[in-house]
């Protein structure tokens, strides 16, 4: 054993072999591309589109790598295999071009650990430091008092399988991105405790997680803006047993319960202001705050006092599901968001399809309308997944320049609700950002 230890100590580690994975069309790095060998060693590209290969058994011999990625691919061979033969060498490099098979372009992962891990293994300096967050559920984003505030649901941390279940949050400047090509690097300033650990921001009474929705910053009678949200307390995995309203405390940087609206056993259950709300003026010039997920079903005057007064809330039926532009029938929405788009001069939506194919809750669609109340025109699929979930997409109109000919949106990438997929290391249960060019010819069927 002593000889074996001396032998290992005398063997220098080989310099990694680099896969550089790019979109053939534009040369952009492609994150979330998996490479798998014939003995099931699996590697995944980071936000730089890089993979560092250091497994010694792969060096100095021809190796076949299966190539798999949601919405990106290489051509199949005569046996139907999609992959590439490469001879890895210490310090070597291979540029792998993949073809995008979906409309939207993947910009990269916004949350979680190791966003630039492969680049670091290859000796590159990361653009951002690690945050201490390993994973987090769906985002809520709101402009409030000169900053953007970001909030996420259940959050995974390094130290234990159970993480934070009462929302986490962060702030950024109003325009935190100056480029909309990969590698994406969005610097979140997380709300932290005295030990500088990421902390909860919605710790409300009662067992189980706290989930927030419907965040918006509304003018109050005293001239200040108040950040408001609805909340739900959860038990038994997905069972809601209490819901109500909460308000952000700008001093404590945390939410506090404003009003309990409903508890389990009470009937009827009231309509709650959920989803990603937005402002809209009716034909009479009156401004409303619309709530829906994705399509509006609730409105109220756009003031803090109206939000506090459920008697001012008005519920109405959601718009009908859009028809698929390819003629395959209606596209049943799961969740999504609606925004006004100055470039298109139309209301637009991006939403996840319920019971889609090939992924049950992972196919994203785009549609347009002259009114946020519908009807919605033909829908075009823009993102697809192979037996993986991508839910709760949110269009980030706040991030892009005024009048931009593209939008960006993010959603939650997770193995939950799919058919027993192998979770993608580092990426699973995190937020991924996409770009959609609105002048892409593939969207023309939606522009009626």
C-alpha positions in Angstrom: 0.0 0.0 0.0 2.9 2.4 0.7 4.3 1.8 -2.8 0.8 2.4 -4.3 0.5 5.8 -2.4 4.0 6.9 -3.6 3.0 5.9 -7.2 -0.1 7.9 -7.1 1.7 10.9 -5.6 4.2 10.8 -8.4 1.6 10.8 -11.2 0.7 14.3 -12.3 -3.0 14.9 -13.2 -3.5 15.2 -16.9 -4.6 18.5 -18.3 -8.3 18.2 -19.2 -9.5 17.7 -22.7 -12.0 20.4 -23.8 -15.2 20.1 -25.7 -16.4 23.4 -27.0 -20.1 23.1 -28.0 -21.6 25.8 -30.2 -24.7 26.5 -32.2 -23.8 25.9 -35.9 -26.0 28.8 -37.0 -24.4 31.6 -34.9 -21.4 30.1 -33.1 -23.0 30.8 -29.7 -22.1 28.5 -26.8 -24.8 25.9 -26.0 -25.3 25.1 -22.3 -27.0 21.9 -21.2 -25.6 19.5 -23.8 -25.0 16.0 -22.5 -22.1 13.8 -23.7 -22.3 10.1 -22.8 -19.7 7.4 -23.4 -20.4 3.8 -24.2 -19.7 3.0 -20.5 -22.2 5.6 -19.3 -19.8 8.3 -18.2 -21.8 11.5 -18.6 -20.7 15.1 -18.9 -22.8 18.2 -19.4 -21.8 21.6 -20.9 -21.9 24.7 -18.6 -23.0 28.2 -19.4 -19.9 28.6 -21.6 -20.9 25.6 -23.6 -17.7 23.8 -22.4 -17.1 20.3 -21.1 -13.9 19.4 -19.3 -12.9 15.7 -19.8 -10.4 14.4 -17.3 -11.4 10.7 -17.0 -8.0 8.9 -17.6 -9.6 5.9 -19.4 -10.8 8.2 -22.2 -7.4 9.7 -23.2 -5.4 8.7 -26.3 -8.0 6.4 -27.8 -11.0 7.0 -30.1 -14.1 7.5 -27.9 -17.7 7.7 -29.0 -19.8 10.3 -27.2 -23.6 10.2 -27.5 -24.8 13.8 -27.9 -28.2 14.7 -26.3 -29.7 18.1 -25.7 -33.2 19.5 -25.4 -33.9 21.4 -28.7 -30.3 20.9 -30.1 -29.0 17.9 -31.9 -26.5 16.3 -34.3 -27.4 14.2 -37.3 -28.0 10.5 -36.7 -25.8 7.9 -38.3 -26.9 4.8 -40.2 -27.9 3.0 -36.9 -29.8 6.1 -35.6 -27.1 7.0 -33.1 -26.5 10.8 -32.6 -23.0 11.4 -31.5 -19.4 12.0 -32.4 -16.1 10.1 -32.4 -13.2 12.0 -30.8 -9.7 11.1 -29.6 -9.3 13.0 -26.3 -5.8 14.1 -25.4 -4.4 16.0 -22.5 -4.8 19.7 -23.2 -6.6 19.0 -26.5 -9.8 20.6 -27.8 -12.7 19.7 -30.0 -15.3 22.1 -31.4 -18.7 20.4 -31.6 -21.3 22.1 -33.7 -25.0 21.3 -32.9 -28.1 22.2 -34.8 -30.9 24.0 -33.1 -34.2 22.2 -33.7 -36.5 24.6 -31.8 -37.3 28.3 -32.2 -36.0 29.7 -29.0 -32.3 30.0 -28.2 -31.0 28.8 -24.8 -28.9 31.5 -23.1 -28.0 29.6 -19.9 -28.7 28.7 -16.3 -29.5 31.6 -14.0 -29.5 29.9 -10.6 -27.7 27.0 -8.8 -24.1 26.0 -8.4 -21.4 25.3 -11.0 -22.8 27.5 -13.7 -19.2 27.9 -15.0 -17.7 24.8 -13.5 -16.4 23.2 -16.7 -14.7 26.5 -17.8 -13.1 26.7 -14.3 -11.8 23.1 -14.7 -10.2 24.3 -18.0 -8.5 27.2 -16.2 -10.9 30.0 -17.0 -11.9 32.5 -14.4 -15.7 32.6 -13.7 -17.6 35.8 -14.3 -19.6 35.3 -11.0 -18.8 33.8 -7.6 -20.8 30.9 -6.2 -23.9 31.9 -4.3 -24.5 29.0 -1.9 -27.7 28.1 -3.7 -27.8 24.6 -5.4 -31.3 24.8 -6.7 -34.6 26.7 -6.6 -38.2 26.6 -7.8 -40.1 29.1 -9.9 -39.3 32.8 -10.1 -41.4 35.9 -9.3 -39.9 39.1 -10.5 -41.1 42.7 -9.7 -39.8 46.2 -10.2 -39.9 48.0 -6.8 -38.4 51.3 -5.6 -35.6 51.5 -8.2 -34.5 47.8 -8.1 -35.6 44.5 -9.5 -36.6 42.0 -6.8 -36.5 38.3 -7.5 -38.1 35.6 -5.4 -38.0 31.8 -5.7 -39.9 28.9 -4.1 -38.3 25.9 -2.4 -34.5 26.3 -2.4 -31.9 23.6 -2.2 -28.7 24.3 -0.2 -25.4 22.3 0.1 -25.5 21.3 3.7 -28.6 19.1 3.9 -31.3 17.5 1.7 -33.9 19.8 3.2 -33.3 23.4 2.3 -35.4 26.6 2.5 -39.2 26.3 2.1 -40.3 29.8 2.8 -39.1 31.6 -0.3 -35.7 33.1 -1.0 -35.0 36.4 -2.7 -32.4 38.7 -4.3 -32.1 42.1 -5.8 -30.5 43.4 -9.0 -30.2 46.8 -10.8 -33.1 47.5 -13.2 -31.0 46.4 -16.1 -28.8 43.6 -14.8 -27.8 42.2 -18.3 -26.0 44.2 -21.0 -25.9 41.4 -23.5 -28.3 38.7 -24.5 -26.0 36.0 -25.8 -24.4 33.1 -23.9 -22.6 32.8 -21.6 -25.2 34.6 -19.5 -24.2 36.0 -16.1 -26.8 37.6 -13.9 -25.4 38.7 -10.6 -28.0 38.2 -7.8 -27.6 40.0 -4.5 -29.3 37.5 -2.2 -31.0 38.4 1.0 -28.8 36.9 3.7 -28.7 36.4 7.4 -26.0 37.6 9.9 -23.8 34.7 8.9 -24.2 35.6 5.2 -26.2 32.5 4.4 -29.1 32.8 2.0 -32.2 33.1 4.2 -36.0 32.8 3.9 -38.1 35.9 3.2 -41.6 34.6 3.9 -41.6 32.7 7.2 -45.3 32.5 8.1 -47.0 30.6 10.9 -48.0 27.0 10.3 -46.2 23.8 9.1 -45.1 23.2 5.6 -43.8 25.5 2.8 -44.9 29.0 2.1 -45.4 29.8 -1.6 -45.9 33.3 -3.0 -47.6 34.5 -6.2 -49.0 37.6 -7.8 -46.2 40.0 -6.8 -46.6 43.7 -7.8 -45.5 47.1 -6.5 -48.6 49.4 -6.0 -48.9 53.0 -5.1 -50.3 53.6 -1.6 -52.2 56.6 -0.3 -49.2 58.0 1.4 -47.3 58.3 -1.9 -45.0 55.2 -1.3 -44.9 52.1 -3.3 -45.9 48.9 -1.5 -44.8 45.4 -2.7 -47.7 43.0 -2.3 -48.2 39.2 -2.9 -50.6 36.4 -2.2 -49.4 33.4 -0.2 -50.3 29.8 0.2 -49.3 27.4 3.0 -48.7 23.8 1.8 -48.9 20.4 3.4 -48.7 16.8 2.1 -46.6 17.7 -0.9 -49.1 19.9 -2.9 -52.1 20.4 -0.6 -53.0 24.0 0.1 -54.4 24.5 3.6 -54.3 28.3 4.0 -54.1 31.3 1.7 -54.0 35.0 2.1 -52.3 38.3 1.4 -48.8 39.6 2.5 -46.8 42.8 2.2 -43.0 43.3 1.9 -41.3 45.1 4.7 -38.6 47.3 3.1 -36.7 47.7 6.3 -36.7 44.0 7.4 -36.5 42.8 3.8 -39.1 40.1 4.4 -42.8 39.6 3.9 -45.4 39.8 6.6 -49.0 38.4 6.6 -51.5 41.2 5.8 -54.7 39.1 5.8 -55.7 35.4 6.0 -58.3 34.9 3.2 -59.1 31.2 3.6 -58.3 28.1 5.6 -59.0 24.4 4.8 -62.6 23.4 5.5 -64.0 26.9 4.8 -66.3 27.3 1.8 -66.4 28.9 -0.7 -62.7 29.3 -1.4 -62.1 32.9 -2.7 -60.5 33.8 -5.9 -56.9 34.9 -5.2 -54.6 37.3 -7.1 -52.1 34.8 -8.6 -49.7 34.4 -11.4 -47.6 37.2 -13.0 -49.8 40.4 -12.9 -49.6 43.3 -15.3 -51.2 46.7 -15.9 -53.8 47.3 -18.5 -56.1 50.3 -19.4 -59.6 49.6 -20.7 -61.3 51.5 -23.5 -62.4 54.1 -20.9 -58.8 54.8 -19.9 -59.2 53.2 -16.4 -56.1 51.4 -15.3 -56.4 47.8 -14.0 -54.1 45.2 -12.5 -54.8 41.9 -14.2 -54.0 38.5 -12.7 -53.8 35.2 -14.4 -51.6 32.2 -15.1 -51.2 32.7 -18.0 -54.5 34.3 -19.1 -56.2 36.9 -16.9 -59.1 35.8 -14.7 -59.1 38.6 -12.1 -58.8 42.4 -12.1 -58.7 45.2 -9.6 -57.9 48.9 -9.6 -54.1 49.4 -9.7 -53.8 50.7 -6.1 -52.6 49.4 -2.8 -55.9 50.2 -1.2 -57.9 48.2 -3.8 -55.6 45.2 -3.4 -56.4 45.4 0.3 -60.1 45.4 -0.4 -61.4 42.1 -2.0 -64.7 43.7 -2.6 -63.0 45.7 -5.5 -61.8 42.6 -7.2 -63.6 41.4 -10.3 -63.4 37.8 -11.6 -64.1 36.9 -15.3 -63.7 33.8 -17.5 -60.3 33.0 -18.9 -59.8 33.2 -22.7 -60.1 30.0 -24.7 -57.0 27.9 -25.2 -55.2 29.0 -28.4 -55.3 26.7 -31.4 -51.9 25.3 -32.5 -50.7 26.9 -35.7 -49.9 23.5 -37.2 -53.5 22.5 -37.1 -53.2 19.9 -34.3 -55.9 21.4 -32.2 -56.1 23.5 -29.0 -53.0 23.9 -26.8 -54.1 23.5 -23.2 -52.2 26.0 -21.1 -50.5 25.0 -17.8 -48.9 28.2 -16.6 -47.1 31.2 -18.2 -47.2 34.9 -18.5 -48.6 37.7 -20.6 -46.9 41.1 -21.5 -47.4 44.0 -23.9 -44.7 43.9 -26.6 -43.8 47.3 -28.2 -42.0 45.7 -31.1 -45.0 43.6 -32.1 -47.5 46.2 -30.9 -49.4 43.2 -29.6 -50.0 41.4 -26.3 -47.9 38.2 -26.3 -47.8 35.1 -24.1 -45.4 32.3 -23.5 -46.9 29.3 -21.7 -46.3 25.7 -20.9 -48.6 23.1 -22.5 -50.4 20.7 -20.3 -50.2 17.1 -21.5 -47.8 18.0 -24.3 -45.5 15.8 -26.3 -42.7 14.7 -26.1 -42.7 16.1 -22.5 -45.9 16.1 -20.5 -45.2 19.5 -18.9 -42.2 20.8 -20.8 -43.4 22.1 -24.2 -43.6 25.9 -24.4 -45.7 27.9 -26.9 -46.0 31.5 -28.1 -49.2 33.3 -29.1 -50.4 36.9 -29.7 -53.5 38.9 -29.2 -54.9 42.4 -29.8 -56.2 42.3 -26.2 -54.8 40.6 -23.0 -58.3 39.3 -22.5 -58.1 37.4 -25.8 -59.0 35.8 -28.1 -55.5 34.5 -28.7 -54.2 33.7 -32.2 -52.5 30.6 -33.4 -49.8 29.2 -31.1 -46.3 28.2 -32.2 -44.2 25.8 -30.2 -40.9 27.5 -29.2 -39.2 25.2 -26.7 -39.3 21.4 -26.3 -37.9 18.8 -23.9 -37.3 15.1 -24.1 -39.0 13.6 -21.0 -38.2 16.5 -18.8 -40.3 19.2 -17.1 -40.0 23.0 -17.8 -42.8 24.8 -16.0 -43.9 28.3 -14.8 -42.2 30.4 -17.6 -42.0 34.1 -17.0 -41.4 36.7 -19.8 -38.9 39.2 -18.5 -39.9 42.4 -20.4 -38.1 44.3 -17.7 -34.7 43.0 -18.8 -34.6 43.9 -22.5 -34.0 47.3 -24.1 -37.2 49.3 -25.0 -38.5 48.2 -28.4 -36.2 45.2 -28.6 -37.0 42.8 -31.4 -36.6 39.9 -29.0 -37.8 38.7 -25.6 -36.2 36.7 -22.9 -38.0 34.3 -20.6 -37.1 31.8 -17.9 -38.6 28.7 -16.4 -37.9 25.9 -14.0 -36.0 22.9 -15.3 -36.8 19.8 -13.2 -37.1 16.0 -13.4 -40.4 16.3 -11.3 -43.6 15.3 -13.2 -41.7 13.5 -16.0 -41.4 9.7 -16.5 -38.5 8.8 -14.2 -35.8 10.7 -16.1 -32.2 10.8 -14.9 -31.8 14.2 -13.2 -29.3 16.5 -15.0 -26.4 17.2 -12.6 -26.2 20.8 -11.5 -29.0 21.9 -13.8 -31.9 20.0 -12.2 -34.4 22.1 -10.3 -33.0 25.4 -11.5 -33.9 28.4 -13.7 -32.9 28.5 -17.4 -33.1 31.6 -19.5 -34.1 31.6 -23.2 -34.2 34.2 -26.0 -36.9 34.4 -28.6 -36.3 36.5 -31.7 -39.7 37.9 -32.7 -38.7 38.3 -36.3 -37.9 34.6 -36.6 -39.8 33.3 -39.7 -40.9 30.3 -37.6 -43.2 32.7 -35.6 -45.0 34.0 -38.7 -48.0 31.7 -38.3 -48.6 33.3 -34.9 -48.6 36.8 -36.3 -52.2 37.3 -37.4 
